[in-house]
């Protein structure tokens, strides 16, 4: 017996290193650990002002800061003697700015470029005369408001329109085999000027002057209405995006265009706080009850849950317990016991298979089968509870759930329909008030459901649109408020599909998971230098710059798409649905899932920044000598703000596209999104986890009982963090709306409703049966007709030929057709 025991022990010792070797890569690539700290990330409209300004410039543009300064000082010395810019009083500064604006109107391109650089130096904060970064930001703000008041933005806009229409530059760029920074110099200077003006004026501070506040409102109105040919400024930028993606202008600096477009939408439409205020105001105008809670405050107060442990960590934990003699061989522990023990940690002991699952396996993503090795890890009895932590480290449990539950009127109707069929044998249609013949518990249930009934703005808008479609003559013309969102939608309507496809093309090209293809668009035109690097240090710097460049593009696109969806949804639900359908038809859902099918922790903690090269640090302080080691180490931040911001935005976009849409939810299932999303839960950030759990919740009914059974910790986390919809049996899969044959009909019906809405509200030239006919002889004959000038000279001849000489067949009036 002893010999056999020794053989067994020796076999275990031989197998154990192999098992460790098997999971070594998994441990290295693990996207987090149980003990990883929560990310101190504050989600908002934008990052800090210095970060937003620094991301405008690539590191290869660093020499241009000195060039801007030289252009300004060369011109300034010819106009002002023995004084610096910051020493001039405001009238002298205005006089100098007027001379710069006059010089912008010259025909010589080189002279115009020098003046544009001088203006850019002013907007950048005359950093040559400043001692610290705060001084640069102060003078940048002062100069920006001064320049706007003098009409600089309008002058820059005219130059930008000229550069966009410069066919010679476009054709030259198309023929070039390789495009670099030099091909977009004029555009980059103009776009940098405009971005800095929009971003600086957009930002509100406590010490703003009263005239600056009025300037801000004027600028916002100007950008959202009539700044460009009577259309919003954003439309000009959308045109640049589509022109670039159609390969007609490959030299356009797309990062700057997208950043400017995003900040223009943020400025003119409003950010998340503005959206919340507008939502409250709209609900009051529609006489709807107030919102049960402020979603922004609730989300910001939520705490992150611990990510799931990897299989290797669980095995090591098991070995330590066996060495200490605390764990003996016991019968299998029921899943309910594990749930009870690990209630504090909604992800602990989650099945290891879903953490590092192979996405190419066709069945594993849905059925959730457990391998023998993983099953052996999972069924081990729980370890003894850990010793009590110090008071400062104790876990605090929330009292109750963070969200108030909601119920739609449709859910109450369905509940009563089922109850009446069961107890009475017939239904009463949409009646939710008559409870005759139903037992007392049903009365109590209906009372509870009505207490939590939530009527959304979208439901009211859909109901009103149905009434307008049914009774167009009775209800008359709809009064539409000319809000910035409405004006933008009207401008985008005719080319919306092109805009959406162009943005998704850019997102695909900038995604870290996409592979380079010969036919893909080149988004690196405004980051690659004329001369490629020749040293290791230069190559490393350029590599960091390229990665940073792509991250910023993803950030800008995700931010502006989310803004568009949220504002269009508040303005009118069918505007939102129109944009959503274009996104879905352009494969936005698989694109976002492809983006998350990577080591997401590595992406969020990427260090593609060199702090000493960021603006305004690089123009105020002397640059230290860069080495390969310093570039490799990067900064010491726990995470990259822009990458985490992008991930949350993309998850929110995915949520908006799939919410209450069963056909799109099935797309999540078909593309095996469950294991991809579960890996994203390793990021210990509450907001990101919330939107991942929302996406998992809507598809749990389609994933099968085995998946739900082996992912009980994820189910528990959904229960704790996601809002409850009473009557929603998301955890059981008994929803009658989950019929697959309704999916295509659902999208077609939605498309038909959208087309009717667009036709009724925006197609003014439609010839329908309801077009009014003027039957009054006096008004018809009294209308003024636009006639050509030569008609007056031949009027009598026309009468003779067309009227008097033509016989009138009066009997034809009596004939029926």
N, C-alpha and C positions, 0 to 999 in steps of 0.2 A: 504494500500500500504506500509505504514511504517512497519507494522508487517511482511509482506511478505519479504520486504528488509532485516529486521533484521534476519528472518529465513534463508534467502540466505547467509547472512554474517556469521551466526553461522555455517551453513553447510560447508561453505568454510573454516572456522577456524578448523572444525573437520577433513576435508579432507586433509588440508595442512600438519599437522603433519604426517599423513599416507604417503603422497607423499614423505616428507623428509625422513621418515624411509625407504621407498622403495629404495631411491637413496643413502642412507647412505653408504652402502657397495661399491656402484659404486664410490662414492667420495673418500673413503679410498683407493680403489684399482686403482684409476685413475692413469694412467701412465705418468702423466705430467699435467701441467696447462697452461693456456694461458700466464701467467706471468712468467713461468719458464725460467731461463736464458739459453742462448746458452752454449753448452759444449765447453770449450776451449781445443779441442782435435786436435792434429797434427798427421794425418795418415802418416805412413811410413812403411819401411821394418820391423823395430823392435822398441821396447821401448828403454829407456836409458840403458846404459851398466850395471849400478848397478841393475836395475830391472831385466834384462835378466840373470845376474849371480845369483841373489837371488832366482829366480824361479827354478833353477836347484835343489835346496835342499828343502826337506820337513822339517817341524819343528821338526818332530821326529828324524831327523838326526843330530840335534844340538849337542848331546854329542860327535859325531864323529870328530868335529873340533879339540877338545882337544886331541883326540886320534891320529889324524894325526900329530899334533904338537909333541906329546910325541915320536912317532916313528921316526920323523926326528931328534929331539934333541938327542935321545938315540944313533942313528947311527952317527950323526954329531960330537958328543963329542969324539967318538973313533977315528975320523980321523983328526979333527982340534981342537987344544987347544987354549984357551984364545982369541978366536975371534968369532964374530957373522957372519952370512952369508952375511949381507949387508956390512960388513967391508972387505970382501975378494975382491981381484982383480979378473978380469975375467979369467986369466989362472988357478988360484986356484979353482974358481967355476967350470970351465970345468973339471978339474981333479977330483973333487968330484962327478960331475955328471957321469963321466965315471965309477967310482967305483960303483955308484948306478946301472947303466945299467948292469955291470958285475954281480951284486948280483941278478938281475932279472932273470938270467938264471939258478938259482938253482932249484932243483927238489922239495924241501920242500914248500908246498903251504903256510904255515904260514909265512915263511921267505919272500916268494915272496909278500905276502899281506902287510907285514910291509914295504918293499921297495916301493911298489906301493903307500902306504899312505905317505911315506916320499916325493915321487915325487909330490903327490897331494898337500902336504903342500907348496912345492915350487911354484906350479902353482897357488895356492890360495894366494900367495903374502907374505909368511913368516909373517903373521899378528902378531905373538908374538913379533916381533922386530919393529913394526910400531906403530905410535902414532895416526894416523887418517886414515880415509877411503881413502883419496887421495894417501897416502903412500902405502897402500895395493894394490891399482890399479896400481901404478907405478911399484912396485916390481913384481907384477903378470905379467905385460906385459914384463918386462925385463927378468924374469925367463923363460917365455913361449918361447920367441924367442931363448934364449940360449939352452933350452932343445930340441927344434925342430932341431936346427943346429947340435946337438950331436946325432941325430937319435932316440930320445925317442919315437916319434909317431909310428915309425915302430915296435919298441920293444913292445909297448902297443898293437898294432894291432895283433901281433902274440899271445899275451896272451889272447886277446879277442876272437880270433878264437878258441883257446884251450877251453875256457870256454863255448863257444857256442856248441862245439862238445862234451862237457862233459856229456855223457849219464848217468853216475851215479847220477849226481846232478839233471838231468831232471827227471829220474825215481823216485828219492827220493821225489822231489817236487810234482809229480803227485799223489803219494800215501798219501801225507800229507793232513789232513782234513782242516787245516788252515795255510796259508802261511804268513810270516811276513818279516820284514826287514832283519832278520838274514839269510834268505835263499838266498839272492842276494848280499851279502857283496862284494865279489870279483868283480862281474859285475858292481856294483854301483861305486866302486872306479875306475875301468878302464874307464867306460863311463864318469864319472865326469872329469877325467884327459883329455880325448879326447875332450869332449865338451868345456872345458875351453881353450884348445889349439886352437880349430877351431874358437871359438867366439872371442878370443883375437887377433889372427893373422888376422882374417877377417876384423876387425874394423880398418879403416884407420884414422890416426890423422895427424895434420899438422906438428908436430915435429918428425915424423918418420925418422929414419936414412935411408940412401940410400940402405944399405945392407938389412934392414928390408923389404923394398919395393920389392927387388929381391927375398927375402925369401918368401914373400906373394905370388908372382906369381908362384914360384916353388911349393909351397904347394898346390895352387889351381890346377895347372896342374897335380900334383901327385894324388890328391883326385879324380879328374874327369876322370882319365884314367887307371892307372896301379897299384894302391896302393894295391889292393886285388885280387890276382890271375889273373892279367891283366885286371880286371874289375873295374868299379868305386866303391868307398867306399860305396856309397849310396845303392848299391845292397846288400851288406852284412847286412846293417841295415834293408832293406826291408825283407830280409830272416828272421831276428830276429822277425819282426812284424808278418809275416805269421806263423812262428813256435809257437809264443805265442798264436795267435788266434786259432790255430788248437789244443790247449790244450796239446801240446807236451812239452812245457816249461813254465808252469804257474808262475815260479819264476822270469822270466825276468822283470827287472825294466822298464816298458813300457814308463813311462813319460820321463825318461832320453834318451831312445832310440829314441822316437819321436822328442824330442828337438834337439838331435844331428843330426837326419836325416834332419829336417827342416833347421838347420843352415848349414849343408853340402850342401844342394841344393841351399840355398841362396848364399853361398860362391862360389860354382863352376859354377852355371848357371848365377847368377847376380840378383840384386834386381830390383825395379820398374824403377829407374833412368837408370840403365844399359839396361833394356828392351826398354825404350824409345829411347836411343841412338842407339841400335841395329836395331830398327824399322826404324829410319831415314836412317841409313846406308844401310839397305836392300832395301828400296825404291829407293835410289840413284842407287844401283847396278842394279835394274830392270828397270831403266829409268822411274820411276813413278814420278808424281809431288809431291812436298813436302806436309807434313801434314798441314791442314789449321790452326791448333793451337796445343800448347803443352797441352795435356789433363791433365797432373799432375798439371800444374800451374792453369789451369781453375778451376779444382775441388777444389784446395786449396783456391782459392779466392772467392768461392761461400759462401753465407751466409745462415744460417738455417732459415726456415719459422716457424711461430708459430704453435704449435700443436693444434688439435681441442679441443674445450672446452667440458667438460662433461655436461650431461643433467642437473645435479643439479646446476652447476655453471650458466647455462643459466637461470634456474628458479629463482635463487637468484637475478641475474641481473634484471630480469623482475619485481620481487617484489619490489626491490629498486626503480625502475623507477615509479611504481605505487604509492609508498608512497610519492615520491617527487612531484607527480602530473604532471610529465613531459609527461606521456604517457596516452592517452585516447584511447577508443575503436575505431579502424579505420578499413576500409575494408582490405581485404587480399592484401598483397604486392606481386607484380609479382617477379618471380625468377630473372629476368633481373635486377630489381632495387636493389635487394640484392647483386647481383654480382658487380654492379657498385659501390655500397657503400663500400663493403668490398674488393675492389680490392687490397689494400695494404696487406691484410692478406689472403693468398691463402687457409687457412684451417678454418677460422673463420666461425661460424654458420654451419659447416658441419653437416650432419645429425647425431644426437646422437646415433641412432640405430647402426651404423657401429662402434662406438667407443667401446662399450661393448657388442658386439653381441654374442649370444649363438651359438657356432660353431656346435652344434648338430642339429640345426634347418635346415631342408633340403632345404627350399626355400629362407630363408631370406638372405643368402649370395649372391644370384644372382639377385633375383627380386627386392630387395630393397623396400619392402612395409613399409610404415610409420604408426606406431601405433597412435591412437587418441591422447594420451598424448604427444607423441613426435611431432605430427603435430601441436598441439596447441603451443608448444614451438617454433617451427621453423617459423610459419607464423606471429609471432609478428612483428610489424613495427620496423625498426632499431632505436636504441637510437640516441640522438643528438651527433654530433662529439665531442670528448674529447677536453679539452683545449690544446692549443699549448704547446709542451714540450720545455724544455730548448734546446738551440742549440746543446749541446753535446749528447742529447738523441734522436734527430730527426732521423727518418728513411730515409736512403738514397736510392734512386731508381736507379737501373742500367739503363744505356742508351743502349737499345737494348738487344738482347738475348745473353747468354754467349757462345753459340756454333754456329759455321757456319753450315748451312744446308748442307746435302749431298743427292746425288741421285745416285742410281746404274744404270748401263747401261740397266739392265733388266727393270727398271722402265721407262726409256725413250722408249724402244722398246714397252712396253705395252701401253704407252700413244699414240704413233704413230699408233699402230695397231688399237686402238679404234677410233682414229681420222680418219684414212683412211677408215675404215669400215663405218663410219658415213657419210663422205663427198664424197668419191670416190666409195666405194662399193667393194674394194678388198685390199689386204695387200701385202707388199713387204718383208715379212720375217723379218730378223734381220737388215734390212737397216735403219739406223737412220740419214742418210744424205739427202736422196731424199725427198723434200717437195713439189713436183709439184702437183698442184691441191688442195692444202690445203689453207684455208683462212689465212689472215695476222695475226690474233691473235694466231693461232697455230704456225706460224713461230716465233713469239715473245716468246711463251711458251717454244718451243724447245730450243731457244737460251738461255733462263734463266736456263732451266734444264741442258744444256751442261756446263754452267758456273759453276755449282755446282756439276758436275759429279765427283764421287770419285771411283777410282779403287783401291781395296784393294789388299794386298799381296796375300791373300787367293785366289782371283779370278785368278790371274796370275798363281799361283801354280796349281790350278785345270785345267786350260787351258793347261798348259805344260804337266800335267799328262795324260790328254786325248790324246794329240799328241803322247806321248811315248807309250801309249797303242795301238794306231792305227797303228803307223809306227815303230815298235821295231827294224827292220833291217835297216831302212834308218837312223834313228836318233842315233842308236848305244847305247852304255852303258852310263848311266847318271853319271855325275861327282857329287859325294856327298861329301860335306865338312865334315870332321871329327871333328865337334864341340862338346863341352861337352854335349849339349842337344842330338845330334845325337847318341853319344856313349851310353848315358844313355838309350835312347829309344831302341836301339838294345839289350841292356842287359835286359831291362824290358819286352820285347815283348813276350817272351815265357810264362811268368808267370804273365802277367799284370792283368788278371782278379782276381787272388788270392791276389795280392797287394791291388787292389781297394776294394775288399770285406773285407779284413782285416782292412783297414783304416776306412771303414764305420761302421764296427762292434765296433771298439774302439770309434768312434764318438757317436754312439748310446748309448754305455755304459756310456760315460761321460756326455751326455746331461742332463740338469737339469730336463727335462720333462719325461725322461724315468723312468719306474718303475723297481725295482729290481726283477729279475727272477732267478729261481734256475739254469737254463741252460745258463745264460748269463756269459760272461767272467769276471773274477775278475781283475779289473784294480788297485786295492788298495794294491797289494802285496808289493810295495815299499813305502808305507806310514804307514801301520799298525805296531805298535810296538809288541815286543814279549809278553809283559804283558799289558793287556788291562787296561784302566784307572779305577781308583777306587774312585776318588773324582770328584766333580762337575767341578772344574777348569780344571782338566785334560781332562774330557769329552768335555768341551767347546773348549779347545785348539785342541783336536783331530778332533772335528767336523769342526772347521775352516780349519784345515789342509786338511781334506778330500775334502771339497768343493773347496778349492784353488787348490788341486791336479787335480780335474776334469776340472776346468777352464783352467788350463795350458795345459792339454791334448787337449781340444777343440781348444785352440789357436794354438798349434803346428800343428794339423791336418788341420785346415782351412788354415793356412799359407802355408803349403807345397802343398796342393791340388791346391790352387790358383797359386802358382809358376809353378807347373807342367803344368797346363792348359795353362798359358800364354806363357811359353817358347815353349811348343810343338806347339802351334798355330803359333808362329812366325817361327819356324823351318820348319814345313810343316803342312798344314791344316788337312791332313788326319791322322797325328799323334794325333792331338788335337781331331779330331772326334772319333778316336778309343778309347781314354781314356774317352771321354764324353759318348759314347754309353755304355761302361762298367759301368760308374757311374749311368746312367739312368736305365739300366737293374738291377742294384743292389739297386734300390729304393732310390737313393740319393735325388730326388726331394721331395717326401713325408717326408723324414727324416729331411731335412732342414726346411720344413714347420712346422713339429712337434716341432722342436727346437724353432721356433718363436711363437708357440702357447702357450705363457706364459706371465706373467707380465714382459715385456721386460725392462721396466724402473727399476724394482727391480733388474733384472739380471745385468743391466749396472751399477747400483749404489751399487752393493753388496760390502760389506766390509769384504771379507774373507782374510784379511791380518793382521799381527801383525808386525808393523814397527820395533819394537825393536828386533824382532827375525830374521829379514831379514839379509842376508849376503850382505856386509861386516860389517854392523853396529854391529851385535851381537858378532863379534870376536874382536872388537876394544874397545867398551864401556862396562862398567859393566851393566849387565842386571838389571833393576828395578824389584821390586816384582810385579808379575802379579796378578791381581784380576779378578774376574768374571765381575765386572763393566767395567774395562779397556778393556777386551776382547770383551765385548758386544758393546762398543762404537766404537771400531776400529779406523781407521784413519779419518781425516777430509777432504779427497778428495771428489770432486764433483762427480766423476765417477771412475770406475775401467777401466784402460787403456786396459788391456788384453781382457776384456769382450766386450768392444766396438769394439776393433780390430777384435775379432772373429766374431761378428755380421756383420761387414762390409765385411769381407772376405767371409762369407757364402752367403751373398746377391750377391756378385760379382760372386761367383761360380754358383749360381742359374741363374743369368743373362747370363753367358756364356753357360750354358746348354740349355737354352730356346731361345736364340736369333736366329731369322729367322727359327725356328723349330715350325711349327704350331701344330704338334702332341704333343710336350712337353708343348707348351702353353696351349693346351686343358687339360693337366694334372693339370696345375695350377688352371684352372676353375673347374675341376671335384673335386679337393681336397679343394675347397672353400677357396682359398688363399687370395681373395680380403679383407675380414674383418680382417684376420690375419695380412696382410701387412699394412692395414690402421692403425691398432693399433701401428705398429712400427713407424709411422710418428710422434708419440708423442715425440720421442727422438729428441731434438733440436740440431741436428748435420747435417751439410749440406751434407757431403759425404754419410752418411747413408740414408738420405732422398732422395738423387738423385737416388740411386740404388733401393730403394723401389718404387719410382715413375716410374722408367724404367719398373719394373716388372708389375706394374699396367697398364702402357700404352699398353703393348703388348697384354693384355687380355681384354681391355675395349670393343673391338668390339664383344666379345662373351658374355658380361655380360648383355646385353639388354638395351633398351632405358630407362627403369625406373631407373636402377642403375646409369646411366650417368646423368639423370635428377636430382636425389637426391644427387649426389656427385659432384656438379659443382665446388666446391672449390678445390677438388682434381684434377679435369680436368684442372682447371686454373693453378694449381701448376705444372702439367705435361707440360703444354704449356710454362711456364716460365723457367723451369729448365732442361728439357730433350731436347736433340738434335732433330731438325726437319728433317724428311725425306720428301722432296717434293713428292707429289702424294700419300703419305701414309695417307689414310683416317681412321686412328686409332680411331677417335672419332665418326665415323658414322656407321661402321660395314658393309661396302659395298665391302670388299676385295674379289676378285674372288679366292684368294688362301685359303680362309677359308672353303673349301669344306671338310666335314668330311670324305668322302670316300677315300681321297688321303693320309690320315695320315699314314696308315700302309704301303702303297706303298712307301711313302717318306722315312721311316726308312729302309725299305728293300733295296731300291736303294742306300741309303747311305752306308749301310752295304756291299753291293756288291762292291761299289767303293773302300771302305777301304780294303777289302780283296784282290782286284786286285792290289792295291798299295803295300800292304805288301808282296804279292807274287812276284811281279815284282822286288821290291828293295831288299828284305831280304831273299827270298827263293832261295838259290844258287843251290839247288839240284833238281830243277824242270826239268821234262822231257817233253818239249813241242815240237811242230812242228818247232819251230824256233831255236832249239839247233843246232849249226853248226856241220857238219860232216867232219872229216878229210879224204879226198879222195886221198891224196898223198902217194904212196907206200913207198917212202923213209922215210918220217916222221913217218909213222905207224910202220915200221920195226925198225926204229932207236930209238923208245921210250925205256927208261930204265924201266924194270919191277922188282919189288921187289920179289925175289924168296927165298924160305927157304934154309938154309945152306946145308941140306942133299940132296937137289935137284941136286947140282953139282956132287955128287958122283954117282947118278943114272941117269944121263942125257942121256947116250946112251940107257939104257933100256927103258926109257920113249919115246925116238924117235922111237925105234923099235916097241913098243906096240901101241902108239897113232898115228904114222905117216906112217911108212913104211908098217906095216901090214894091214892098212885100205885101202880097194879099193876106188878109186876116181870115182864117178859117174859124168862124165863130161856132160852127156846129161841133168842132172837136172838143169844145168845152163840155158838151152834153154827153159825150161818149165815155163809158166806163172802161177802165183798163183792166 
